[in-house]
Amino acid sequence: MNKTRALGLTTLVAAAGLVLGSGVAAATPSGQDPVLAPASGDAVTMATKISHADATNRLRAAGISWSSSGGCSDRNRPNCTSFTQVNLATIQGAITLKNASRCGLNVTGGTETGHASGTYSHWNGYKLDFGLSSCLDNYVKGNFASIGGSKWKAPSGNIYYREGNHWDVVFYSCGC
């Protein structure tokens, strides 16, 4: 990428952060490049990372609970539920899901170690696990397209995978 194009992208990203109020500059540590992730088609979106405290404040305000088998939030312990380095769009997606479904949601897995690896993984801030409920089951199965097995795809592109004891959701966007 040439220097002029890079500066143009930086300006565009900064302007988007100011317009959306997402705090892009504050959320990206000095000297580090923001994480870029492909959305649908050729589009590229910025994954704004937020802190555990910011994520829990947003979830709490939306009426979404979270729990961990270890009663902790240490990202480096698999029995904890952490939101450290979660994508802002992931938290916004959970809030959109709550509002659209009108279901009680409990997050049982975040960015902690112990999940499968990959670009769109828990560790990289794209996924959350939700406890099972008949409300959430009915909402996902009644509103999203089945894509085989135990997977459903929302119009936003987000993927819902019903595993044995939870819903594993990859949030490519903040829509549900």
N, C-alpha and C positions, 0 to 999 in steps of 0.2 A: 504494500500500500504506500503510495507516495505521501510526502509530508503534507501537502495541501489537502489531500483527501482525509488524512488522519486528523488534521486540525478541524476540518469541516465536520467530521464525525464527532469529535470531542465537543465542538460547539453545539451540535444538534443534540447530543446526549445531555449536556448541561442545560440546554433550553428545555428539553423534555422534563428534566428533573424539576426545574423551576415551575413549569406550567402545571405539572401533575402534583407538585408538592411532595415528591417522593424522597427528597433528600439524597439524591444520587451521589452528589459530591461528598456528603457527610458519611454515607454508607460505604463508600469505596475508600479503603485505607490509602493514605498518601503513598505514591510511588508504585501502587499496584494497579494492574489493568482490571477493568470490570469483567465479569464473566459474561461471555456472549453465548447464547444458546439459540439454535434454530427453532422457529415456530413453524406454522404451516407454510408450505411452499418454500419460497426462497427468502422469506422474511427473517430478520434477525432481531431478537429482543434482548434487552439487558436484564440480567438477573440481579436485582438489588438485594443484597444480604442484610438481614437485620439481626439484632441481638436476641438472646433468650428472653431478657426482660421485656423488650419491645413486643416480641411475639406473644408472651403470656399476657401482657396488658391488653393487647388487641383481642386475643381470644376471650379473656375474661369479660371485656366490655361487650362482646357479642353473645355472651352466654354459653360459650363452648368450654367444656371442662377438659382436663387432661389428667392422666394417671400413669404411674410406672410400677412395675412389679417390685422394684427396689426402693421405691419412695424417694427417688433422687432425680437430678437433672444433669449429671456429669456426662458430657458427650462421649467420653472415652470408656464408659461402662455400658455394656449391652443391656443391663437390666434397668437402666434409667430411661427417662423420656426427656430428651433435650431438644431445644429449638435453636441452639447456637448455630449460626451461619445458615439459617433457613432463608429461603427466598421470600421476599415480601409478597410476591404473587401467590405463593403457596398458602400463606396465612390468609390473604385476601380471598383465595379460592375456597378455603374452609369456611370463611364467613359467608361467602356467596352461597355455598352449599347449605349452610344452616338456614339462611334466610329463604332460599328457594324451596327447600324440603320441609321446613318448619319442624324438623326432627331435633331431638336432643342429641348432641354430638359429644363424644368423649374421645380425645386423641390418646392413643396408646403407644404410638411410635412416632418419633421425629427424626432428628439428624444424628442420633447416637450410633455408635459402632454396633456391628452385629447383623446388619441387614446386607442384602445382596449389593454388590458393587455395580458400577456403570455410570454413564453420563447423567442419566435422569434418575438418580438414586436418592435414598434417604440422606446419605452422607453429604451429597452435593446440594441438598435443600429443596429437591423437587417433590418429595413424597411425604405423605403422612399416613399413618394407620389409624383407623377409627374402629371403636368397639361395635359389635354387631347389635342391631335392633331391627325389629320388624318394620318400623317406620322407614329406616334408611334402606333396607332391602327393597321394600315396596316402591320407594321413590326412585332408586337407581334402575331397577328392573322395569318400572312403568314409564320412565321418561327418557332413557338412553338406549342406544342401539346395541344389541348383543353382537359381539364380534368373535364369538366362539369360546368354548370352554366356559369359564366363570368370569369372563371379561365383558365390560360394557364401555361404550365410548360416548361421551357427552358431545353436544354440538360444538363446544369450545375446543374439543380435541383431547380433553383430559380423559384418562383411562382409569376405570374402576375395576379392580380385581378382587373378587370375593374369595379370600383364603379361608382356611378352616375356622379360625376364631376371630377374624377381623376383615375389614375392607382395607385394601392397600390401594391408595390413590396417587397417581402421578399427575401433578398440576403443571401443565405446560403454560397455562394462563390463569388469570384470576377469576374467570367464569367457571361455573360448575359443570 
